[in-house]
């Protein structure tokens, strides 16, 4: 390819059995990133006082997979989409929700005991010692949605919110109705045409959903 400056280097890593390492599994979507985002989103639902910071922490974890050189951007982007969709599905399941609420209550009780104060006070930002509340992190989160891959121009399908997707914002924004949460999701969504947004309504939504921006917009307009 003209202008290409990327060159493959031999992988001469030797593992404990004395043989060179060989990759035997697929890379898409990133399993570690899927787990990281899933955990971050569930924790954000359990501790909405740190919702934005935890969502961004999930993005930071996915980014680390690129830094380590074990995944490509599309692997990480795809994993974010899967995690968002799955967590929304879990939280809309009545049986799962019962178990989740029990675990949430136990966690919050333990945090209050450990902090010696309310969770609101314990979770309050501490300025420079709280990097995940830095405004620049919202820009970082948006970056991880595309990793600056090119946008395909032209006509695209309008964004449609899947049924139940608003559950991802309801705990963090309890004063908003489902319709208001959906409106936030639509207003702050990534523009259409970026990789993995695809042709289906589900692909369009889960790739373009920006929870960080939606939460931040709601916070500023409270």
MARKEFI-695508 format. One record per residue: y, z, x of N, C-alpha, C in turn. Coordinates in nm, 2 decimals. Layout:
N
{fike {Y,Z,X},{Y,Z,X},{Y,Z,X}}
...
END
This chain:
222
{fike {-0.12,0.00,0.08},{0.00,0.00,0.00},{0.12,0.00,0.09}}
{fike {0.22,-0.09,0.07},{0.34,-0.10,0.15},{0.42,0.03,0.14}}
{fike {0.46,0.08,0.26},{0.53,0.20,0.27},{0.45,0.33,0.27}}
{fike {0.32,0.32,0.25},{0.24,0.44,0.25},{0.24,0.51,0.38}}
{fike {0.26,0.63,0.39},{0.26,0.71,0.51},{0.15,0.82,0.51}}
{fike {0.07,0.81,0.41},{-0.04,0.91,0.39},{-0.16,0.86,0.46}}
{fike {-0.22,0.94,0.55},{-0.34,0.90,0.62},{-0.45,1.01,0.61}}
{fike {-0.57,0.97,0.58},{-0.68,1.07,0.57},{-0.71,1.13,0.71}}
{fike {-0.74,1.25,0.71},{-0.79,1.32,0.83},{-0.93,1.37,0.81}}
{fike {-1.02,1.37,0.91},{-1.16,1.41,0.89},{-1.17,1.55,0.86}}
{fike {-1.26,1.59,0.77},{-1.28,1.73,0.73},{-1.40,1.78,0.81}}
{fike {-1.36,1.86,0.91},{-1.47,1.90,1.00},{-1.49,2.05,0.99}}
{fike {-1.46,2.11,0.87},{-1.48,2.25,0.84},{-1.63,2.28,0.84}}
{fike {-1.67,2.38,0.90},{-1.81,2.42,0.90},{-1.83,2.55,0.83}}
{fike {-1.92,2.56,0.73},{-1.94,2.68,0.65},{-2.04,2.77,0.71}}
{fike {-2.07,2.88,0.65},{-2.16,2.98,0.71},{-2.30,2.93,0.74}}
{fike {-2.35,2.82,0.67},{-2.48,2.78,0.69},{-2.49,2.68,0.81}}
{fike {-2.38,2.66,0.88},{-2.37,2.58,1.00},{-2.36,2.43,0.97}}
{fike {-2.34,2.39,0.84},{-2.33,2.25,0.81},{-2.18,2.22,0.76}}
{fike {-2.13,2.10,0.79},{-2.00,2.06,0.75},{-1.98,2.08,0.59}}
{fike {-1.86,2.12,0.56},{-1.84,2.13,0.41},{-1.83,2.00,0.34}}
{fike {-1.89,1.99,0.23},{-1.89,1.87,0.14},{-1.85,1.92,0.00}}
{fike {-1.76,1.84,-0.06},{-1.72,1.87,-0.20},{-1.82,1.82,-0.30}}
{fike {-1.87,1.91,-0.39},{-1.97,1.87,-0.48},{-1.93,1.88,-0.63}}
{fike {-1.81,1.92,-0.65},{-1.76,1.93,-0.79},{-1.64,1.85,-0.82}}
{fike {-1.60,1.84,-0.94},{-1.48,1.76,-0.98},{-1.36,1.85,-0.96}}
{fike {-1.24,1.78,-0.95},{-1.12,1.85,-0.93},{-1.03,1.86,-1.05}}
{fike {-1.06,1.78,-1.15},{-0.97,1.77,-1.27},{-1.04,1.82,-1.39}}
{fike {-0.98,1.91,-1.47},{-0.86,1.99,-1.43},{-0.90,2.10,-1.34}}
{fike {-0.80,2.16,-1.27},{-0.82,2.27,-1.18},{-0.88,2.39,-1.25}}
{fike {-1.00,2.43,-1.22},{-1.05,2.55,-1.28},{-0.98,2.68,-1.25}}
{fike {-0.94,2.69,-1.12},{-0.86,2.81,-1.08},{-0.73,2.82,-1.16}}
{fike {-0.66,2.70,-1.17},{-0.53,2.70,-1.24},{-0.55,2.73,-1.39}}
{fike {-0.66,2.68,-1.44},{-0.69,2.71,-1.58},{-0.70,2.86,-1.61}}
{fike {-0.78,2.92,-1.52},{-0.80,3.07,-1.53},{-0.66,3.14,-1.51}}
{fike {-0.59,3.10,-1.41},{-0.46,3.16,-1.38},{-0.36,3.15,-1.49}}
{fike {-0.35,3.03,-1.55},{-0.26,3.01,-1.67},{-0.31,3.09,-1.79}}
{fike {-0.44,3.09,-1.81},{-0.49,3.16,-1.93},{-0.47,3.31,-1.92}}
{fike {-0.49,3.37,-1.80},{-0.47,3.51,-1.78},{-0.32,3.54,-1.80}}
{fike {-0.23,3.45,-1.74},{-0.09,3.48,-1.75},{-0.04,3.47,-1.89}}
{fike {-0.09,3.37,-1.97},{-0.04,3.36,-2.11},{-0.09,3.48,-2.19}}
{fike {-0.22,3.52,-2.17},{-0.27,3.63,-2.24},{-0.19,3.76,-2.21}}
{fike {-0.16,3.78,-2.08},{-0.08,3.90,-2.04},{0.06,3.89,-2.10}}
{fike {0.11,3.77,-2.11},{0.25,3.75,-2.16},{0.25,3.79,-2.31}}
{fike {0.13,3.77,-2.38},{0.12,3.81,-2.52},{0.11,3.96,-2.53}}
{fike {0.04,4.02,-2.43},{0.02,4.16,-2.44},{0.15,4.24,-2.40}}
{fike {0.22,4.18,-2.31},{0.34,4.25,-2.26},{0.46,4.15,-2.28}}
{fike {0.51,4.13,-2.40},{0.62,4.04,-2.42},{0.75,4.07,-2.35}}
{fike {0.76,4.20,-2.31},{0.88,4.24,-2.24},{0.89,4.17,-2.10}}
{fike {0.78,4.11,-2.06},{0.77,4.03,-1.93},{0.72,3.89,-1.96}}
{fike {0.75,3.84,-2.08},{0.69,3.71,-2.12},{0.73,3.60,-2.03}}
{fike {0.86,3.58,-2.00},{0.91,3.47,-1.92},{0.86,3.49,-1.78}}
{fike {0.86,3.61,-1.72},{0.81,3.63,-1.59},{0.66,3.59,-1.57}}
{fike {0.58,3.63,-1.67},{0.44,3.61,-1.66},{0.40,3.46,-1.68}}
{fike {0.48,3.39,-1.77},{0.45,3.25,-1.79},{0.49,3.17,-1.66}}
{fike {0.59,3.21,-1.59},{0.63,3.15,-1.47},{0.53,3.19,-1.36}}
{fike {0.48,3.31,-1.37},{0.37,3.35,-1.27},{0.25,3.26,-1.28}}
{fike {0.22,3.22,-1.40},{0.11,3.12,-1.41},{0.14,2.99,-1.34}}
{fike {0.26,2.94,-1.36},{0.30,2.82,-1.29},{0.30,2.83,-1.14}}
{fike {0.34,2.95,-1.09},{0.34,2.97,-0.95},{0.19,2.97,-0.89}}
{fike {0.10,3.03,-0.97},{-0.04,3.03,-0.93},{-0.09,2.89,-0.92}}
{fike {-0.06,2.80,-1.02},{-0.10,2.66,-1.02},{-0.04,2.59,-0.90}}
{fike {0.08,2.62,-0.87},{0.15,2.56,-0.75},{0.07,2.60,-0.62}}
{fike {0.02,2.72,-0.62},{-0.05,2.76,-0.49},{-0.17,2.68,-0.46}}
{fike {-0.23,2.62,-0.57},{-0.35,2.53,-0.54},{-0.31,2.41,-0.47}}
{fike {-0.18,2.36,-0.49},{-0.13,2.24,-0.41},{-0.10,2.28,-0.27}}
{fike {-0.04,2.40,-0.26},{0.00,2.45,-0.12},{-0.13,2.46,-0.04}}
{fike {-0.23,2.51,-0.10},{-0.36,2.52,-0.02},{-0.43,2.39,0.01}}
{fike {-0.38,2.28,-0.06},{-0.44,2.15,-0.03},{-0.57,2.13,-0.10}}
{fike {-0.60,2.20,-0.21},{-0.73,2.19,-0.27},{-0.72,2.11,-0.40}}
{fike {-0.60,2.08,-0.45},{-0.58,2.00,-0.57},{-0.46,1.91,-0.56}}
{fike {-0.46,1.81,-0.65},{-0.35,1.73,-0.67},{-0.27,1.77,-0.79}}
{fike {-0.14,1.73,-0.80},{-0.06,1.77,-0.91},{-0.12,1.75,-1.05}}
{fike {-0.19,1.63,-1.07},{-0.24,1.61,-1.20},{-0.35,1.71,-1.24}}
{fike {-0.43,1.76,-1.14},{-0.53,1.86,-1.17},{-0.46,1.99,-1.22}}
{fike {-0.35,2.02,-1.16},{-0.28,2.15,-1.20},{-0.21,2.13,-1.34}}
{fike {-0.15,2.01,-1.36},{-0.09,1.98,-1.49},{-0.19,1.98,-1.60}}
{fike {-0.30,1.92,-1.58},{-0.40,1.92,-1.68},{-0.46,2.06,-1.71}}
{fike {-0.47,2.14,-1.61},{-0.52,2.28,-1.64},{-0.42,2.36,-1.72}}
{fike {-0.29,2.34,-1.70},{-0.19,2.41,-1.78},{-0.21,2.36,-1.93}}
{fike {-0.22,2.24,-1.95},{-0.24,2.19,-2.09},{-0.36,2.25,-2.15}}
{fike {-0.47,2.25,-2.08},{-0.60,2.31,-2.14},{-0.58,2.46,-2.17}}
{fike {-0.52,2.53,-2.08},{-0.50,2.68,-2.10},{-0.41,2.70,-2.22}}
{fike {-0.30,2.63,-2.23},{-0.21,2.65,-2.34},{-0.28,2.63,-2.48}}
{fike {-0.35,2.52,-2.48},{-0.42,2.48,-2.61},{-0.53,2.59,-2.64}}
{fike {-0.60,2.63,-2.54},{-0.71,2.73,-2.56},{-0.66,2.86,-2.60}}
{fike {-0.55,2.91,-2.54},{-0.50,3.04,-2.57},{-0.44,3.04,-2.72}}
{fike {-0.38,2.93,-2.75},{-0.33,2.92,-2.89},{-0.45,2.92,-2.99}}
{fike {-0.56,2.86,-2.95},{-0.68,2.86,-3.04},{-0.74,3.00,-3.05}}
{fike {-0.74,3.07,-2.93},{-0.80,3.20,-2.94},{-0.72,3.29,-3.03}}
{fike {-0.58,3.29,-3.01},{-0.50,3.38,-3.09},{-0.49,3.35,-3.24}}
{fike {-0.54,3.23,-3.27},{-0.54,3.20,-3.42},{-0.68,3.23,-3.48}}
{fike {-0.77,3.27,-3.40},{-0.90,3.31,-3.44},{-0.90,3.46,-3.49}}
{fike {-0.93,3.49,-3.61},{-0.92,3.63,-3.66},{-1.01,3.72,-3.59}}
{fike {-1.13,3.68,-3.56},{-1.22,3.77,-3.49},{-1.17,3.80,-3.34}}
{fike {-1.13,3.70,-3.27},{-1.08,3.72,-3.14},{-0.95,3.80,-3.15}}
{fike {-0.87,3.77,-3.24},{-0.74,3.84,-3.25},{-0.76,3.99,-3.27}}
{fike {-0.86,4.03,-3.35},{-0.89,4.17,-3.36},{-0.92,4.24,-3.23}}
{fike {-1.01,4.17,-3.15},{-1.04,4.23,-3.02},{-0.92,4.23,-2.92}}
{fike {-0.85,4.12,-2.93},{-0.73,4.11,-2.85},{-0.63,4.22,-2.88}}
{fike {-0.60,4.25,-3.00},{-0.51,4.35,-3.04},{-0.56,4.49,-2.99}}
{fike {-0.69,4.51,-3.00},{-0.74,4.64,-2.95},{-0.71,4.65,-2.80}}
{fike {-0.74,4.54,-2.72},{-0.72,4.54,-2.58},{-0.57,4.56,-2.55}}
{fike {-0.49,4.49,-2.63},{-0.34,4.50,-2.61},{-0.29,4.64,-2.62}}
{fike {-0.34,4.71,-2.73},{-0.30,4.85,-2.75},{-0.34,4.94,-2.64}}
{fike {-0.46,4.92,-2.59},{-0.52,5.00,-2.48},{-0.43,4.98,-2.35}}
{fike {-0.40,4.85,-2.32},{-0.32,4.82,-2.20},{-0.18,4.88,-2.21}}
{fike {-0.12,4.87,-2.33},{0.02,4.92,-2.34},{0.02,5.07,-2.33}}
{fike {-0.08,5.14,-2.39},{-0.09,5.28,-2.38},{-0.11,5.33,-2.23}}
{fike {-0.19,5.25,-2.16},{-0.21,5.29,-2.02},{-0.08,5.27,-1.94}}
{fike {0.00,5.16,-1.97},{0.12,5.13,-1.90},{0.23,5.24,-1.93}}
{fike {0.24,5.28,-2.05},{0.33,5.39,-2.08},{0.30,5.52,-2.01}}
{fike {0.17,5.55,-2.00},{0.13,5.67,-1.93},{0.16,5.65,-1.78}}
{fike {0.13,5.54,-1.72},{0.15,5.52,-1.58},{0.30,5.51,-1.54}}
{fike {0.38,5.45,-1.63},{0.52,5.43,-1.60},{0.60,5.56,-1.63}}
{fike {0.55,5.64,-1.72},{0.62,5.77,-1.75},{0.74,5.74,-1.84}}
{fike {0.75,5.62,-1.89},{0.87,5.59,-1.98},{0.82,5.47,-2.07}}
{fike {0.92,5.42,-2.14},{0.88,5.31,-2.23},{0.85,5.18,-2.15}}
{fike {0.78,5.09,-2.21},{0.75,4.96,-2.14},{0.88,4.88,-2.13}}
{fike {0.97,4.89,-2.22},{1.09,4.82,-2.21},{1.17,4.86,-2.08}}
{fike {1.18,4.99,-2.06},{1.24,5.04,-1.94},{1.16,5.01,-1.81}}
{fike {1.03,5.02,-1.82},{0.95,5.00,-1.71},{0.95,4.85,-1.67}}
{fike {0.96,4.76,-1.77},{0.96,4.62,-1.74},{1.09,4.55,-1.71}}
{fike {1.20,4.64,-1.72},{1.33,4.58,-1.70},{1.35,4.52,-1.56}}
{fike {1.43,4.42,-1.55},{1.45,4.35,-1.43},{1.52,4.44,-1.32}}
{fike {1.48,4.42,-1.20},{1.54,4.49,-1.09},{1.62,4.40,-0.99}}
{fike {1.68,4.30,-1.05},{1.76,4.21,-0.97},{1.68,4.14,-0.86}}
{fike {1.73,4.15,-0.74},{1.67,4.07,-0.63},{1.53,4.10,-0.60}}
{fike {1.48,4.22,-0.64},{1.35,4.26,-0.63},{1.25,4.21,-0.74}}
{fike {1.31,4.13,-0.82},{1.23,4.07,-0.94},{1.24,3.92,-0.94}}
{fike {1.18,3.85,-0.84},{1.19,3.71,-0.82},{1.16,3.63,-0.95}}
{fike {1.07,3.67,-1.03},{1.03,3.59,-1.15},{1.13,3.59,-1.26}}
{fike {1.24,3.68,-1.25},{1.35,3.67,-1.34},{1.47,3.60,-1.28}}
{fike {1.45,3.54,-1.17},{1.56,3.46,-1.11},{1.58,3.33,-1.19}}
{fike {1.70,3.30,-1.24},{1.72,3.18,-1.32},{1.66,3.05,-1.26}}
{fike {1.66,3.05,-1.13},{1.60,2.93,-1.06},{1.46,2.91,-1.09}}
{fike {1.39,3.01,-1.13},{1.25,3.00,-1.16},{1.22,2.92,-1.29}}
{fike {1.32,2.91,-1.38},{1.30,2.82,-1.49},{1.30,2.67,-1.45}}
{fike {1.39,2.64,-1.35},{1.39,2.51,-1.29},{1.26,2.48,-1.22}}
{fike {1.21,2.58,-1.15},{1.08,2.57,-1.09},{0.97,2.54,-1.19}}
{fike {0.97,2.61,-1.30},{0.87,2.59,-1.40},{0.87,2.45,-1.45}}
{fike {0.99,2.40,-1.48},{1.01,2.26,-1.53},{0.95,2.16,-1.42}}
{fike {0.98,2.19,-1.30},{0.93,2.10,-1.19},{0.78,2.10,-1.19}}
{fike {0.71,2.21,-1.22},{0.56,2.21,-1.21},{0.50,2.14,-1.33}}
{fike {0.58,2.10,-1.43},{0.53,2.02,-1.54},{0.52,1.88,-1.51}}
{fike {0.58,1.83,-1.40},{0.57,1.69,-1.36},{0.55,1.67,-1.22}}
{fike {0.59,1.77,-1.14},{0.58,1.76,-0.99},{0.66,1.63,-0.94}}
{fike {0.76,1.60,-1.02},{0.85,1.48,-0.98},{0.77,1.35,-0.99}}
{fike {0.66,1.34,-1.06},{0.59,1.21,-1.08},{0.68,1.13,-1.17}}
{fike {0.67,1.00,-1.16},{0.76,0.91,-1.23},{0.74,0.91,-1.38}}
{fike {0.84,0.89,-1.46},{0.84,0.88,-1.60},{0.83,0.74,-1.65}}
{fike {0.74,0.71,-1.74},{0.72,0.58,-1.79},{0.82,0.56,-1.90}}
{fike {0.91,0.46,-1.89},{1.01,0.43,-1.99},{0.95,0.35,-2.10}}
{fike {1.03,0.34,-2.21},{0.98,0.26,-2.33},{0.97,0.35,-2.45}}
{fike {0.91,0.30,-2.55},{0.90,0.37,-2.68},{0.78,0.46,-2.67}}
{fike {0.79,0.58,-2.72},{0.69,0.68,-2.72},{0.68,0.74,-2.86}}
{fike {0.56,0.80,-2.89},{0.54,0.87,-3.02},{0.63,0.99,-3.02}}
{fike {0.68,1.02,-3.14},{0.76,1.15,-3.16},{0.67,1.27,-3.14}}
{fike {0.73,1.38,-3.09},{0.65,1.50,-3.07},{0.61,1.56,-3.20}}
{fike {0.49,1.60,-3.21},{0.44,1.67,-3.33},{0.38,1.80,-3.29}}
{fike {0.41,1.91,-3.35},{0.36,2.04,-3.32},{0.23,2.07,-3.38}}
{fike {0.12,2.09,-3.31},{-0.01,2.12,-3.36},{0.00,2.25,-3.45}}
{fike {-0.08,2.25,-3.55},{-0.09,2.37,-3.64},{-0.13,2.49,-3.56}}
{fike {-0.05,2.60,-3.57},{-0.08,2.72,-3.50},{-0.03,2.73,-3.36}}
{fike {0.03,2.63,-3.31},{0.08,2.64,-3.17},{0.20,2.74,-3.15}}
{fike {0.27,2.76,-3.26},{0.38,2.85,-3.25},{0.34,3.00,-3.23}}
{fike {0.21,3.03,-3.24},{0.16,3.16,-3.21},{0.19,3.20,-3.06}}
{fike {0.21,3.10,-2.97},{0.24,3.14,-2.83},{0.38,3.20,-2.82}}
{fike {0.46,3.18,-2.91},{0.60,3.24,-2.90},{0.62,3.36,-3.00}}
{fike {0.53,3.37,-3.09},{0.56,3.47,-3.20},{0.57,3.62,-3.15}}
{fike {0.48,3.65,-3.06},{0.49,3.79,-3.01},{0.61,3.82,-2.93}}
{fike {0.65,3.72,-2.84},{0.77,3.74,-2.76},{0.90,3.73,-2.84}}
{fike {0.89,3.65,-2.95},{1.01,3.63,-3.03},{0.98,3.67,-3.18}}
{fike {0.96,3.80,-3.20},{0.91,3.84,-3.33},{1.02,3.82,-3.45}}
{fike {1.14,3.81,-3.41},{1.24,3.79,-3.52},{1.25,3.64,-3.57}}
{fike {1.18,3.55,-3.50},{1.18,3.41,-3.54},{1.06,3.38,-3.63}}
{fike {1.08,3.29,-3.73},{0.97,3.25,-3.81},{0.89,3.14,-3.74}}
{fike {0.77,3.11,-3.79},{0.69,3.01,-3.73},{0.77,2.88,-3.72}}
{fike {0.84,2.84,-3.82},{0.92,2.72,-3.82},{1.03,2.72,-3.72}}
{fike {1.09,2.84,-3.69},{1.19,2.85,-3.59},{1.13,2.84,-3.45}}
{fike {1.01,2.89,-3.43},{0.94,2.88,-3.30},{0.91,2.74,-3.28}}
{fike {0.86,2.67,-3.38},{0.83,2.53,-3.37},{0.95,2.44,-3.33}}
{fike {1.06,2.48,-3.39},{1.19,2.40,-3.36},{1.23,2.42,-3.22}}
{fike {1.21,2.55,-3.17},{1.24,2.57,-3.03},{1.15,2.49,-2.94}}
{fike {1.02,2.49,-2.97},{0.93,2.41,-2.89},{0.97,2.26,-2.88}}
{fike {1.01,2.21,-2.99},{1.05,2.07,-3.00},{1.18,2.04,-2.92}}
{fike {1.27,2.13,-2.94},{1.41,2.11,-2.88},{1.40,2.12,-2.73}}
{fike {1.31,2.21,-2.67},{1.31,2.23,-2.53},{1.19,2.15,-2.46}}
{fike {1.12,2.07,-2.53},{1.01,2.00,-2.48},{1.05,1.90,-2.37}}
{fike {0.96,1.88,-2.28},{0.98,1.78,-2.17},{0.99,1.64,-2.24}}
{fike {1.08,1.55,-2.18},{1.09,1.42,-2.24},{0.95,1.35,-2.23}}
{fike {0.93,1.25,-2.32},{0.81,1.18,-2.32},{0.80,1.08,-2.20}}
{fike {0.67,1.04,-2.18},{0.65,0.94,-2.08},{0.60,0.98,-1.94}}
{fike {0.59,1.11,-1.92},{0.54,1.16,-1.80},{0.39,1.16,-1.79}}
{fike {0.32,1.16,-1.68},{0.18,1.16,-1.67},{0.11,1.26,-1.75}}
{fike {0.00,1.23,-1.81},{-0.09,1.31,-1.89},{-0.03,1.33,-2.04}}
{fike {0.09,1.28,-2.07},{0.13,1.30,-2.20},{0.05,1.21,-2.30}}
{fike {-0.01,1.10,-2.25},{-0.10,1.03,-2.32},{-0.05,0.96,-2.45}}
{fike {-0.15,0.92,-2.53},{-0.12,0.86,-2.65},{-0.15,0.94,-2.78}}
{fike {-0.23,1.05,-2.76},{-0.26,1.13,-2.88},{-0.15,1.24,-2.90}}
{fike {-0.15,1.29,-3.02},{-0.05,1.39,-3.05},{-0.07,1.52,-2.97}}
{fike {-0.20,1.56,-2.95},{-0.23,1.68,-2.88},{-0.19,1.66,-2.73}}
{fike {-0.22,1.55,-2.67},{-0.18,1.53,-2.53},{-0.03,1.53,-2.52}}
{fike {0.04,1.47,-2.61},{0.19,1.46,-2.61},{0.24,1.61,-2.61}}
{fike {0.19,1.69,-2.70},{0.25,1.82,-2.72},{0.22,1.91,-2.60}}
{fike {0.09,1.92,-2.57},{0.05,2.02,-2.47},{0.10,1.99,-2.33}}
{fike {0.13,1.86,-2.30},{0.19,1.83,-2.17},{0.34,1.86,-2.17}}
{fike {0.40,1.84,-2.29},{0.55,1.85,-2.29},{0.60,1.99,-2.33}}
{fike {0.51,2.08,-2.37},{0.55,2.21,-2.41},{0.60,2.29,-2.29}}
{fike {0.73,2.34,-2.30},{0.79,2.42,-2.20},{0.82,2.56,-2.25}}
{fike {0.72,2.65,-2.24},{0.74,2.78,-2.29},{0.85,2.86,-2.22}}
{fike {0.87,2.83,-2.10},{0.98,2.90,-2.02},{1.11,2.86,-2.08}}
{fike {1.14,2.73,-2.11},{1.26,2.69,-2.16},{1.28,2.74,-2.31}}
{fike {1.18,2.74,-2.38},{1.19,2.78,-2.52},{1.22,2.93,-2.53}}
{fike {1.16,3.01,-2.45},{1.19,3.15,-2.45},{1.34,3.17,-2.40}}
{fike {1.38,3.10,-2.30},{1.51,3.12,-2.24},{1.62,3.08,-2.34}}
{fike {1.59,2.97,-2.41},{1.69,2.93,-2.51},{1.71,3.03,-2.62}}
{fike {1.59,3.09,-2.67},{1.60,3.19,-2.77},{1.67,3.31,-2.72}}
{fike {1.64,3.35,-2.60},{1.71,3.47,-2.54},{1.86,3.46,-2.54}}
{fike {1.90,3.34,-2.50},{2.05,3.32,-2.49},{2.12,3.31,-2.62}}
{fike {2.05,3.28,-2.73},{2.11,3.26,-2.86},{2.09,3.38,-2.95}}
{fike {2.02,3.49,-2.90},{2.00,3.61,-2.98},{2.13,3.67,-3.02}}
END
